[in-house]
């Protein structure tokens, strides 16, 4: 994992989400009392990354939904 020299710096990025994904994030955000959608998304990404990197490399499978390819997940 690549770490920056400034661990608390925040960089801006854009992510395209479906309405269903936004609704699920907002529901999770409210249930977990996050003050903003951005904070909730960062927390979810952090959880997913920690889970992914804590698994054995041999047991690590695709994290894409069944039937979805990297190309379709990117929207291109």
mmCIF file of the N, C-alpha and C atoms, coordinates in Angstrom:
data_MODEL
# 
_entry.id   MODEL 
# 
loop_
_atom_site.group_PDB 
_atom_site.id 
_atom_site.type_symbol 
_atom_site.label_atom_id 
_atom_site.label_alt_id 
_atom_site.label_comp_id 
_atom_site.label_asym_id 
_atom_site.label_entity_id 
_atom_site.label_seq_id 
_atom_site.pdbx_PDB_ins_code 
_atom_site.Cartn_x 
_atom_site.Cartn_y 
_atom_site.Cartn_z 
_atom_site.occupancy 
_atom_site.B_iso_or_equiv 
_atom_site.pdbx_formal_charge 
_atom_site.auth_seq_id 
_atom_site.auth_comp_id 
_atom_site.auth_asym_id 
_atom_site.auth_atom_id 
_atom_site.pdbx_PDB_model_num 
ATOM 1   N N  . UNK A 1 1  ? 0.851   -1.171  0.000   1.00 0.00 ? 1  UNK A N  1 
ATOM 2   C CA . UNK A 1 1  ? 0.000   0.000   0.000   1.00 0.00 ? 1  UNK A CA 1 
ATOM 3   C C  . UNK A 1 1  ? 0.894   1.231   0.000   1.00 0.00 ? 1  UNK A C  1 
ATOM 4   N N  . UNK A 1 2  ? 0.558   2.198   -0.828  1.00 0.00 ? 2  UNK A N  1 
ATOM 5   C CA . UNK A 1 2  ? 1.324   3.431   -0.919  1.00 0.00 ? 2  UNK A CA 1 
ATOM 6   C C  . UNK A 1 2  ? 0.784   4.427   0.091   1.00 0.00 ? 2  UNK A C  1 
ATOM 7   N N  . UNK A 1 3  ? 1.671   4.968   0.896   1.00 0.00 ? 3  UNK A N  1 
ATOM 8   C CA . UNK A 1 3  ? 1.277   5.971   1.885   1.00 0.00 ? 3  UNK A CA 1 
ATOM 9   C C  . UNK A 1 3  ? 1.898   7.300   1.482   1.00 0.00 ? 3  UNK A C  1 
ATOM 10  N N  . UNK A 1 4  ? 1.164   8.366   1.656   1.00 0.00 ? 4  UNK A N  1 
ATOM 11  C CA . UNK A 1 4  ? 1.696   9.689   1.363   1.00 0.00 ? 4  UNK A CA 1 
ATOM 12  C C  . UNK A 1 4  ? 2.446   10.205  2.571   1.00 0.00 ? 4  UNK A C  1 
ATOM 13  N N  . UNK A 1 5  ? 3.276   11.204  2.348   1.00 0.00 ? 5  UNK A N  1 
ATOM 14  C CA . UNK A 1 5  ? 4.011   11.794  3.463   1.00 0.00 ? 5  UNK A CA 1 
ATOM 15  C C  . UNK A 1 5  ? 3.095   12.638  4.337   1.00 0.00 ? 5  UNK A C  1 
ATOM 16  N N  . UNK A 1 6  ? 1.923   12.968  3.826   1.00 0.00 ? 6  UNK A N  1 
ATOM 17  C CA . UNK A 1 6  ? 0.944   13.748  4.578   1.00 0.00 ? 6  UNK A CA 1 
ATOM 18  C C  . UNK A 1 6  ? -0.295  12.879  4.804   1.00 0.00 ? 6  UNK A C  1 
ATOM 19  N N  . UNK A 1 7  ? -0.310  12.076  5.871   1.00 0.00 ? 7  UNK A N  1 
ATOM 20  C CA . UNK A 1 7  ? -1.412  11.127  6.051   1.00 0.00 ? 7  UNK A CA 1 
ATOM 21  C C  . UNK A 1 7  ? -2.773  11.771  6.264   1.00 0.00 ? 7  UNK A C  1 
ATOM 22  N N  . UNK A 1 8  ? -2.815  13.024  6.661   1.00 0.00 ? 8  UNK A N  1 
ATOM 23  C CA . UNK A 1 8  ? -4.107  13.654  6.932   1.00 0.00 ? 8  UNK A CA 1 
ATOM 24  C C  . UNK A 1 8  ? -4.537  14.620  5.828   1.00 0.00 ? 8  UNK A C  1 
ATOM 25  N N  . UNK A 1 9  ? -3.776  14.665  4.731   1.00 0.00 ? 9  UNK A N  1 
ATOM 26  C CA . UNK A 1 9  ? -4.195  15.538  3.639   1.00 0.00 ? 9  UNK A CA 1 
ATOM 27  C C  . UNK A 1 9  ? -5.346  14.867  2.896   1.00 0.00 ? 9  UNK A C  1 
ATOM 28  N N  . UNK A 1 10 ? -6.280  15.660  2.438   1.00 0.00 ? 10 UNK A N  1 
ATOM 29  C CA . UNK A 1 10 ? -7.445  15.144  1.726   1.00 0.00 ? 10 UNK A CA 1 
ATOM 30  C C  . UNK A 1 10 ? -7.377  15.629  0.285   1.00 0.00 ? 10 UNK A C  1 
ATOM 31  N N  . UNK A 1 11 ? -7.473  14.708  -0.635  1.00 0.00 ? 11 UNK A N  1 
ATOM 32  C CA . UNK A 1 11 ? -7.465  15.011  -2.064  1.00 0.00 ? 11 UNK A CA 1 
ATOM 33  C C  . UNK A 1 11 ? -8.872  14.854  -2.600  1.00 0.00 ? 11 UNK A C  1 
ATOM 34  N N  . UNK A 1 12 ? -9.204  15.665  -3.575  1.00 0.00 ? 12 UNK A N  1 
ATOM 35  C CA . UNK A 1 12 ? -10.536 15.629  -4.167  1.00 0.00 ? 12 UNK A CA 1 
ATOM 36  C C  . UNK A 1 12 ? -10.546 14.658  -5.348  1.00 0.00 ? 12 UNK A C  1 
ATOM 37  N N  . UNK A 1 13 ? -11.615 13.864  -5.424  1.00 0.00 ? 13 UNK A N  1 
ATOM 38  C CA . UNK A 1 13 ? -11.813 12.960  -6.552  1.00 0.00 ? 13 UNK A CA 1 
ATOM 39  C C  . UNK A 1 13 ? -13.304 12.877  -6.846  1.00 0.00 ? 13 UNK A C  1 
ATOM 40  N N  . UNK A 1 14 ? -13.640 12.443  -8.033  1.00 0.00 ? 14 UNK A N  1 
ATOM 41  C CA . UNK A 1 14 ? -15.047 12.281  -8.387  1.00 0.00 ? 14 UNK A CA 1 
ATOM 42  C C  . UNK A 1 14 ? -15.341 10.804  -8.596  1.00 0.00 ? 14 UNK A C  1 
ATOM 43  N N  . UNK A 1 15 ? -16.515 10.389  -8.155  1.00 0.00 ? 15 UNK A N  1 
ATOM 44  C CA . UNK A 1 15 ? -16.964 9.010   -8.314  1.00 0.00 ? 15 UNK A CA 1 
ATOM 45  C C  . UNK A 1 15 ? -18.393 9.050   -8.834  1.00 0.00 ? 15 UNK A C  1 
ATOM 46  N N  . UNK A 1 16 ? -18.659 8.284   -9.864  1.00 0.00 ? 16 UNK A N  1 
ATOM 47  C CA . UNK A 1 16 ? -20.014 8.198   -10.395 1.00 0.00 ? 16 UNK A CA 1 
ATOM 48  C C  . UNK A 1 16 ? -20.739 7.062   -9.697  1.00 0.00 ? 16 UNK A C  1 
ATOM 49  N N  . UNK A 1 17 ? -21.895 7.359   -9.119  1.00 0.00 ? 17 UNK A N  1 
ATOM 50  C CA . UNK A 1 17 ? -22.681 6.374   -8.388  1.00 0.00 ? 17 UNK A CA 1 
ATOM 51  C C  . UNK A 1 17 ? -24.102 6.339   -8.917  1.00 0.00 ? 17 UNK A C  1 
ATOM 52  N N  . UNK A 1 18 ? -24.725 5.178   -8.808  1.00 0.00 ? 18 UNK A N  1 
ATOM 53  C CA . UNK A 1 18 ? -26.138 5.072   -9.157  1.00 0.00 ? 18 UNK A CA 1 
ATOM 54  C C  . UNK A 1 18 ? -26.965 5.652   -8.015  1.00 0.00 ? 18 UNK A C  1 
ATOM 55  N N  . UNK A 1 19 ? -28.221 5.930   -8.275  1.00 0.00 ? 19 UNK A N  1 
ATOM 56  C CA . UNK A 1 19 ? -29.097 6.428   -7.215  1.00 0.00 ? 19 UNK A CA 1 
ATOM 57  C C  . UNK A 1 19 ? -29.219 5.395   -6.100  1.00 0.00 ? 19 UNK A C  1 
ATOM 58  N N  . UNK A 1 20 ? -29.268 4.121   -6.467  1.00 0.00 ? 20 UNK A N  1 
ATOM 59  C CA . UNK A 1 20 ? -29.349 3.058   -5.460  1.00 0.00 ? 20 UNK A CA 1 
ATOM 60  C C  . UNK A 1 20 ? -28.120 3.070   -4.546  1.00 0.00 ? 20 UNK A C  1 
ATOM 61  N N  . UNK A 1 21 ? -26.932 3.253   -5.128  1.00 0.00 ? 21 UNK A N  1 
ATOM 62  C CA . UNK A 1 21 ? -25.711 3.313   -4.319  1.00 0.00 ? 21 UNK A CA 1 
ATOM 63  C C  . UNK A 1 21 ? -25.729 4.518   -3.384  1.00 0.00 ? 21 UNK A C  1 
ATOM 64  N N  . UNK A 1 22 ? -26.181 5.656   -3.884  1.00 0.00 ? 22 UNK A N  1 
ATOM 65  C CA . UNK A 1 22 ? -26.282 6.861   -3.054  1.00 0.00 ? 22 UNK A CA 1 
ATOM 66  C C  . UNK A 1 22 ? -27.263 6.634   -1.913  1.00 0.00 ? 22 UNK A C  1 
ATOM 67  N N  . UNK A 1 23 ? -28.403 6.025   -2.216  1.00 0.00 ? 23 UNK A N  1 
ATOM 68  C CA . UNK A 1 23 ? -29.405 5.750   -1.180  1.00 0.00 ? 23 UNK A CA 1 
ATOM 69  C C  . UNK A 1 23 ? -28.840 4.837   -0.091  1.00 0.00 ? 23 UNK A C  1 
ATOM 70  N N  . UNK A 1 24 ? -28.091 3.806   -0.499  1.00 0.00 ? 24 UNK A N  1 
ATOM 71  C CA . UNK A 1 24 ? -27.495 2.888   0.474   1.00 0.00 ? 24 UNK A CA 1 
ATOM 72  C C  . UNK A 1 24 ? -26.445 3.592   1.331   1.00 0.00 ? 24 UNK A C  1 
ATOM 73  N N  . UNK A 1 25 ? -25.640 4.430   0.694   1.00 0.00 ? 25 UNK A N  1 
ATOM 74  C CA . UNK A 1 25 ? -24.637 5.199   1.443   1.00 0.00 ? 25 UNK A CA 1 
ATOM 75  C C  . UNK A 1 25 ? -25.320 6.125   2.431   1.00 0.00 ? 25 UNK A C  1 
ATOM 76  N N  . UNK A 1 26 ? -26.363 6.813   1.987   1.00 0.00 ? 26 UNK A N  1 
ATOM 77  C CA . UNK A 1 26 ? -27.075 7.736   2.880   1.00 0.00 ? 26 UNK A CA 1 
ATOM 78  C C  . UNK A 1 26 ? -27.731 7.000   4.045   1.00 0.00 ? 26 UNK A C  1 
ATOM 79  N N  . UNK A 1 27 ? -28.284 5.830   3.790   1.00 0.00 ? 27 UNK A N  1 
ATOM 80  C CA . UNK A 1 27 ? -28.873 5.033   4.863   1.00 0.00 ? 27 UNK A CA 1 
ATOM 81  C C  . UNK A 1 27 ? -27.801 4.629   5.877   1.00 0.00 ? 27 UNK A C  1 
ATOM 82  N N  . UNK A 1 28 ? -26.666 4.134   5.376   1.00 0.00 ? 28 UNK A N  1 
ATOM 83  C CA . UNK A 1 28 ? -25.561 3.743   6.253   1.00 0.00 ? 28 UNK A CA 1 
ATOM 84  C C  . UNK A 1 28 ? -25.054 4.956   7.029   1.00 0.00 ? 28 UNK A C  1 
ATOM 85  N N  . UNK A 1 29 ? -24.965 6.087   6.332   1.00 0.00 ? 29 UNK A N  1 
ATOM 86  C CA . UNK A 1 29 ? -24.514 7.331   6.970   1.00 0.00 ? 29 UNK A CA 1 
ATOM 87  C C  . UNK A 1 29 ? -25.405 7.701   8.150   1.00 0.00 ? 29 UNK A C  1 
ATOM 88  N N  . UNK A 1 30 ? -26.710 7.660   7.963   1.00 0.00 ? 30 UNK A N  1 
ATOM 89  C CA . UNK A 1 30 ? -27.642 8.026   9.033   1.00 0.00 ? 30 UNK A CA 1 
ATOM 90  C C  . UNK A 1 30 ? -27.589 7.023   10.184  1.00 0.00 ? 30 UNK A C  1 
ATOM 91  N N  . UNK A 1 31 ? -27.529 5.742   9.847   1.00 0.00 ? 31 UNK A N  1 
ATOM 92  C CA . UNK A 1 31 ? -27.473 4.712   10.889  1.00 0.00 ? 31 UNK A CA 1 
ATOM 93  C C  . UNK A 1 31 ? -26.201 4.810   11.723  1.00 0.00 ? 31 UNK A C  1 
ATOM 94  N N  . UNK A 1 32 ? -25.130 5.319   11.123  1.00 0.00 ? 32 UNK A N  1 
ATOM 95  C CA . UNK A 1 32 ? -23.843 5.415   11.806  1.00 0.00 ? 32 UNK A CA 1 
ATOM 96  C C  . UNK A 1 32 ? -23.494 6.846   12.210  1.00 0.00 ? 32 UNK A C  1 
ATOM 97  N N  . UNK A 1 33 ? -24.451 7.742   12.043  1.00 0.00 ? 33 UNK A N  1 
ATOM 98  C CA . UNK A 1 33 ? -24.360 9.127   12.516  1.00 0.00 ? 33 UNK A CA 1 
ATOM 99  C C  . UNK A 1 33 ? -23.161 9.909   11.977  1.00 0.00 ? 33 UNK A C  1 
ATOM 100 N N  . UNK A 1 34 ? -22.892 9.740   10.687  1.00 0.00 ? 34 UNK A N  1 
ATOM 101 C CA . UNK A 1 34 ? -21.859 10.554  10.051  1.00 0.00 ? 34 UNK A CA 1 
ATOM 102 C C  . UNK A 1 34 ? -22.464 11.901  9.694   1.00 0.00 ? 34 UNK A C  1 
ATOM 103 N N  . UNK A 1 35 ? -21.676 12.954  9.814   1.00 0.00 ? 35 UNK A N  1 
ATOM 104 C CA . UNK A 1 35 ? -22.192 14.302  9.566   1.00 0.00 ? 35 UNK A CA 1 
ATOM 105 C C  . UNK A 1 35 ? -22.268 14.646  8.086   1.00 0.00 ? 35 UNK A C  1 
ATOM 106 N N  . UNK A 1 36 ? -21.565 13.902  7.238   1.00 0.00 ? 36 UNK A N  1 
ATOM 107 C CA . UNK A 1 36 ? -21.613 14.201  5.807   1.00 0.00 ? 36 UNK A CA 1 
ATOM 108 C C  . UNK A 1 36 ? -21.517 12.914  4.991   1.00 0.00 ? 36 UNK A C  1 
ATOM 109 N N  . UNK A 1 37 ? -22.004 12.984  3.775   1.00 0.00 ? 37 UNK A N  1 
ATOM 110 C CA . UNK A 1 37 ? -21.905 11.846  2.860   1.00 0.00 ? 37 UNK A CA 1 
ATOM 111 C C  . UNK A 1 37 ? -20.438 11.559  2.552   1.00 0.00 ? 37 UNK A C  1 
ATOM 112 N N  . UNK A 1 38 ? -19.642 12.616  2.385   1.00 0.00 ? 38 UNK A N  1 
ATOM 113 C CA . UNK A 1 38 ? -18.217 12.430  2.084   1.00 0.00 ? 38 UNK A CA 1 
ATOM 114 C C  . UNK A 1 38 ? -17.513 11.658  3.196   1.00 0.00 ? 38 UNK A C  1 
ATOM 115 N N  . UNK A 1 39 ? -17.805 11.993  4.442   1.00 0.00 ? 39 UNK A N  1 
ATOM 116 C CA . UNK A 1 39 ? -17.190 11.288  5.575   1.00 0.00 ? 39 UNK A CA 1 
ATOM 117 C C  . UNK A 1 39 ? -17.621 9.825   5.589   1.00 0.00 ? 39 UNK A C  1 
ATOM 118 N N  . UNK A 1 40 ? -18.876 9.571   5.276   1.00 0.00 ? 40 UNK A N  1 
ATOM 119 C CA . UNK A 1 40 ? -19.374 8.194   5.237   1.00 0.00 ? 40 UNK A CA 1 
ATOM 120 C C  . UNK A 1 40 ? -18.693 7.406   4.121   1.00 0.00 ? 40 UNK A C  1 
ATOM 121 N N  . UNK A 1 41 ? -18.539 8.010   2.957   1.00 0.00 ? 41 UNK A N  1 
ATOM 122 C CA . UNK A 1 41 ? -17.881 7.339   1.838   1.00 0.00 ? 41 UNK A CA 1 
ATOM 123 C C  . UNK A 1 41 ? -16.430 7.034   2.187   1.00 0.00 ? 41 UNK A C  1 
ATOM 124 N N  . UNK A 1 42 ? -15.714 7.998   2.796   1.00 0.00 ? 42 UNK A N  1 
ATOM 125 C CA . UNK A 1 42 ? -14.329 7.751   3.207   1.00 0.00 ? 42 UNK A CA 1 
ATOM 126 C C  . UNK A 1 42 ? -14.260 6.588   4.198   1.00 0.00 ? 42 UNK A C  1 
ATOM 127 N N  . UNK A 1 43 ? -15.202 6.539   5.145   1.00 0.00 ? 43 UNK A N  1 
ATOM 128 C CA . UNK A 1 43 ? -15.217 5.457   6.133   1.00 0.00 ? 43 UNK A CA 1 
ATOM 129 C C  . UNK A 1 43 ? -15.474 4.110   5.461   1.00 0.00 ? 43 UNK A C  1 
ATOM 130 N N  . UNK A 1 44 ? -16.407 4.070   4.522   1.00 0.00 ? 44 UNK A N  1 
ATOM 131 C CA . UNK A 1 44 ? -16.708 2.822   3.822   1.00 0.00 ? 44 UNK A CA 1 
ATOM 132 C C  . UNK A 1 44 ? -15.519 2.359   2.976   1.00 0.00 ? 44 UNK A C  1 
ATOM 133 N N  . UNK A 1 45 ? -14.865 3.292   2.301   1.00 0.00 ? 45 UNK A N  1 
ATOM 134 C CA . UNK A 1 45 ? -13.677 2.943   1.510   1.00 0.00 ? 45 UNK A CA 1 
ATOM 135 C C  . UNK A 1 45 ? -12.579 2.423   2.432   1.00 0.00 ? 45 UNK A C  1 
ATOM 136 N N  . UNK A 1 46 ? -12.393 3.090   3.562   1.00 0.00 ? 46 UNK A N  1 
ATOM 137 C CA . UNK A 1 46 ? -11.380 2.647   4.519   1.00 0.00 ? 46 UNK A CA 1 
ATOM 138 C C  . UNK A 1 46 ? -11.652 1.249   5.036   1.00 0.00 ? 46 UNK A C  1 
ATOM 139 N N  . UNK A 1 47 ? -12.910 0.974   5.363   1.00 0.00 ? 47 UNK A N  1 
ATOM 140 C CA . UNK A 1 47 ? -13.281 -0.369  5.834   1.00 0.00 ? 47 UNK A CA 1 
ATOM 141 C C  . UNK A 1 47 ? -13.006 -1.412  4.759   1.00 0.00 ? 47 UNK A C  1 
ATOM 142 N N  . UNK A 1 48 ? -13.421 -1.106  3.542   1.00 0.00 ? 48 UNK A N  1 
ATOM 143 C CA . UNK A 1 48 ? -13.209 -2.052  2.447   1.00 0.00 ? 48 UNK A CA 1 
ATOM 144 C C  . UNK A 1 48 ? -11.734 -2.296  2.178   1.00 0.00 ? 48 UNK A C  1 
ATOM 145 N N  . UNK A 1 49 ? -10.932 -1.243  2.207   1.00 0.00 ? 49 UNK A N  1 
ATOM 146 C CA . UNK A 1 49 ? -9.498  -1.384  1.966   1.00 0.00 ? 49 UNK A CA 1 
ATOM 147 C C  . UNK A 1 49 ? -8.836  -2.190  3.081   1.00 0.00 ? 49 UNK A C  1 
ATOM 148 N N  . UNK A 1 50 ? -9.201  -1.901  4.326   1.00 0.00 ? 50 UNK A N  1 
ATOM 149 C CA . UNK A 1 50 ? -8.620  -2.662  5.447   1.00 0.00 ? 50 UNK A CA 1 
ATOM 150 C C  . UNK A 1 50 ? -9.004  -4.137  5.354   1.00 0.00 ? 50 UNK A C  1 
ATOM 151 N N  . UNK A 1 51 ? -10.262 -4.413  5.046   1.00 0.00 ? 51 UNK A N  1 
ATOM 152 C CA . UNK A 1 51 ? -10.700 -5.804  4.898   1.00 0.00 ? 51 UNK A CA 1 
ATOM 153 C C  . UNK A 1 51 ? -9.955  -6.488  3.758   1.00 0.00 ? 51 UNK A C  1 
ATOM 154 N N  . UNK A 1 52 ? -9.837  -5.799  2.637   1.00 0.00 ? 52 UNK A N  1 
ATOM 155 C CA . UNK A 1 52 ? -9.182  -6.363  1.461   1.00 0.00 ? 52 UNK A CA 1 
ATOM 156 C C  . UNK A 1 52 ? -7.723  -6.687  1.753   1.00 0.00 ? 52 UNK A C  1 
ATOM 157 N N  . UNK A 1 53 ? -7.016  -5.746  2.355   1.00 0.00 ? 53 UNK A N  1 
ATOM 158 C CA . UNK A 1 53 ? -5.590  -5.944  2.585   1.00 0.00 ? 53 UNK A CA 1 
ATOM 159 C C  . UNK A 1 53 ? -5.291  -6.819  3.793   1.00 0.00 ? 53 UNK A C  1 
ATOM 160 N N  . UNK A 1 54 ? -6.279  -7.102  4.616   1.00 0.00 ? 54 UNK A N  1 
ATOM 161 C CA . UNK A 1 54 ? -6.050  -7.985  5.758   1.00 0.00 ? 54 UNK A CA 1 
ATOM 162 C C  . UNK A 1 54 ? -6.277  -9.448  5.393   1.00 0.00 ? 54 UNK A C  1 
ATOM 163 N N  . UNK A 1 55 ? -6.876  -9.719  4.233   1.00 0.00 ? 55 UNK A N  1 
ATOM 164 C CA . UNK A 1 55 ? -7.087  -11.092 3.772   1.00 0.00 ? 55 UNK A CA 1 
ATOM 165 C C  . UNK A 1 55 ? -5.782  -11.660 3.226   1.00 0.00 ? 55 UNK A C  1 
ATOM 166 N N  . UNK A 1 56 ? -5.669  -12.986 3.238   1.00 0.00 ? 56 UNK A N  1 
ATOM 167 C CA . UNK A 1 56 ? -4.534  -13.638 2.594   1.00 0.00 ? 56 UNK A CA 1 
ATOM 168 C C  . UNK A 1 56 ? -4.612  -13.369 1.105   1.00 0.00 ? 56 UNK A C  1 
ATOM 169 N N  . UNK A 1 57 ? -3.455  -13.133 0.490   1.00 0.00 ? 57 UNK A N  1 
ATOM 170 C CA . UNK A 1 57 ? -3.433  -12.834 -0.937  1.00 0.00 ? 57 UNK A CA 1 
ATOM 171 C C  . UNK A 1 57 ? -4.028  -13.974 -1.758  1.00 0.00 ? 57 UNK A C  1 
ATOM 172 N N  . UNK A 1 58 ? -3.800  -15.229 -1.353  1.00 0.00 ? 58 UNK A N  1 
ATOM 173 C CA . UNK A 1 58 ? -4.327  -16.379 -2.097  1.00 0.00 ? 58 UNK A CA 1 
ATOM 174 C C  . UNK A 1 58 ? -5.847  -16.469 -2.023  1.00 0.00 ? 58 UNK A C  1 
ATOM 175 N N  . UNK A 1 59 ? -6.434  -16.010 -0.917  1.00 0.00 ? 59 UNK A N  1 
ATOM 176 C CA . UNK A 1 59 ? -7.884  -16.128 -0.759  1.00 0.00 ? 59 UNK A CA 1 
ATOM 177 C C  . UNK A 1 59 ? -8.620  -14.907 -1.278  1.00 0.00 ? 59 UNK A C  1 
ATOM 178 N N  . UNK A 1 60 ? -7.872  -13.915 -1.742  1.00 0.00 ? 60 UNK A N  1 
ATOM 179 C CA . UNK A 1 60 ? -8.484  -12.674 -2.204  1.00 0.00 ? 60 UNK A CA 1 
ATOM 180 C C  . UNK A 1 60 ? -9.099  -12.901 -3.578  1.00 0.00 ? 60 UNK A C  1 
ATOM 181 N N  . UNK A 1 61 ? -10.408 -12.790 -3.653  1.00 0.00 ? 61 UNK A N  1 
ATOM 182 C CA . UNK A 1 61 ? -11.110 -12.957 -4.918  1.00 0.00 ? 61 UNK A CA 1 
ATOM 183 C C  . UNK A 1 61 ? -11.512 -11.611 -5.480  1.00 0.00 ? 61 UNK A C  1 
ATOM 184 N N  . UNK A 1 62 ? -12.285 -11.639 -6.514  1.00 0.00 ? 62 UNK A N  1 
ATOM 185 C CA . UNK A 1 62 ? -12.791 -10.413 -7.106  1.00 0.00 ? 62 UNK A CA 1 
ATOM 186 C C  . UNK A 1 62 ? -13.737 -9.725  -6.136  1.00 0.00 ? 62 UNK A C  1 
ATOM 187 N N  . UNK A 1 63 ? -13.624 -8.405  -6.046  1.00 0.00 ? 63 UNK A N  1 
ATOM 188 C CA . UNK A 1 63 ? -14.516 -7.646  -5.178  1.00 0.00 ? 63 UNK A CA 1 
ATOM 189 C C  . UNK A 1 63 ? -15.673 -7.050  -5.969  1.00 0.00 ? 63 UNK A C  1 
ATOM 190 N N  . UNK A 1 64 ? -15.749 -7.385  -7.257  1.00 0.00 ? 64 UNK A N  1 
ATOM 191 C CA . UNK A 1 64 ? -16.830 -6.863  -8.089  1.00 0.00 ? 64 UNK A CA 1 
ATOM 192 C C  . UNK A 1 64 ? -18.077 -7.714  -7.904  1.00 0.00 ? 64 UNK A C  1 
ATOM 193 N N  . UNK A 1 65 ? -19.250 -7.091  -8.028  1.00 0.00 ? 65 UNK A N  1 
ATOM 194 C CA . UNK A 1 65 ? -20.487 -7.874  -7.954  1.00 0.00 ? 65 UNK A CA 1 
ATOM 195 C C  . UNK A 1 65 ? -20.490 -8.956  -9.023  1.00 0.00 ? 65 UNK A C  1 
ATOM 196 N N  . UNK A 1 66 ? -21.191 -10.037 -8.751  1.00 0.00 ? 66 UNK A N  1 
ATOM 197 C CA . UNK A 1 66 ? -21.240 -11.161 -9.675  1.00 0.00 ? 66 UNK A CA 1 
ATOM 198 C C  . UNK A 1 66 ? -21.680 -10.699 -11.059 1.00 0.00 ? 66 UNK A C  1 
ATOM 199 N N  . UNK A 1 67 ? -20.931 -11.110 -12.065 1.00 0.00 ? 67 UNK A N  1 
ATOM 200 C CA . UNK A 1 67 ? -21.260 -10.777 -13.440 1.00 0.00 ? 67 UNK A CA 1 
ATOM 201 C C  . UNK A 1 67 ? -20.736 -9.427  -13.900 1.00 0.00 ? 67 UNK A C  1 
ATOM 202 N N  . UNK A 1 68 ? -20.130 -8.660  -13.005 1.00 0.00 ? 68 UNK A N  1 
ATOM 203 C CA . UNK A 1 68 ? -19.624 -7.344  -13.388 1.00 0.00 ? 68 UNK A CA 1 
ATOM 204 C C  . UNK A 1 68 ? -18.124 -7.455  -13.637 1.00 0.00 ? 68 UNK A C  1 
ATOM 205 N N  . UNK A 1 69 ? -17.670 -6.818  -14.706 1.00 0.00 ? 69 UNK A N  1 
ATOM 206 C CA . UNK A 1 69 ? -16.252 -6.827  -15.032 1.00 0.00 ? 69 UNK A CA 1 
ATOM 207 C C  . UNK A 1 69 ? -15.639 -5.495  -14.650 1.00 0.00 ? 69 UNK A C  1 
ATOM 208 N N  . UNK A 1 70 ? -14.314 -5.452  -14.642 1.00 0.00 ? 70 UNK A N  1 
ATOM 209 C CA . UNK A 1 70 ? -13.630 -4.195  -14.343 1.00 0.00 ? 70 UNK A CA 1 
ATOM 210 C C  . UNK A 1 70 ? -14.073 -3.120  -15.325 1.00 0.00 ? 70 UNK A C  1 
ATOM 211 N N  . UNK A 1 71 ? -14.241 -3.513  -16.586 1.00 0.00 ? 71 UNK A N  1 
ATOM 212 C CA . UNK A 1 71 ? -14.660 -2.551  -17.599 1.00 0.00 ? 71 UNK A CA 1 
ATOM 213 C C  . UNK A 1 71 ? -16.063 -2.015  -17.309 1.00 0.00 ? 71 UNK A C  1 
ATOM 214 N N  . UNK A 1 72 ? -17.018 -2.882  -16.963 1.00 0.00 ? 72 UNK A N  1 
ATOM 215 C CA . UNK A 1 72 ? -18.377 -2.405  -16.694 1.00 0.00 ? 72 UNK A CA 1 
ATOM 216 C C  . UNK A 1 72 ? -18.441 -1.632  -15.389 1.00 0.00 ? 72 UNK A C  1 
ATOM 217 N N  . UNK A 1 73 ? -17.612 -1.989  -14.411 1.00 0.00 ? 73 UNK A N  1 
ATOM 218 C CA . UNK A 1 73 ? -17.610 -1.284  -13.130 1.00 0.00 ? 73 UNK A CA 1 
ATOM 219 C C  . UNK A 1 73 ? -17.102 0.137   -13.290 1.00 0.00 ? 73 UNK A C  1 
ATOM 220 N N  . UNK A 1 74 ? -16.222 0.359   -14.281 1.00 0.00 ? 74 UNK A N  1 
ATOM 221 C CA . UNK A 1 74 ? -15.673 1.693   -14.480 1.00 0.00 ? 74 UNK A CA 1 
ATOM 222 C C  . UNK A 1 74 ? -16.631 2.595   -15.246 1.00 0.00 ? 74 UNK A C  1 
ATOM 223 N N  . UNK A 1 75 ? -17.667 2.007   -15.832 1.00 0.00 ? 75 UNK A N  1 
ATOM 224 C CA . UNK A 1 75 ? -18.632 2.797   -16.584 1.00 0.00 ? 75 UNK A CA 1 
ATOM 225 C C  . UNK A 1 75 ? -18.224 3.051   -18.021 1.00 0.00 ? 75 UNK A C  1 
ATOM 226 N N  . UNK A 1 76 ? -17.125 2.415   -18.468 1.00 0.00 ? 76 UNK A N  1 
ATOM 227 C CA . UNK A 1 76 ? -16.654 2.612   -19.839 1.00 0.00 ? 76 UNK A CA 1 
ATOM 228 C C  . UNK A 1 76 ? -16.824 1.361   -20.654 1.00 0.00 ? 76 UNK A C  1 
# 
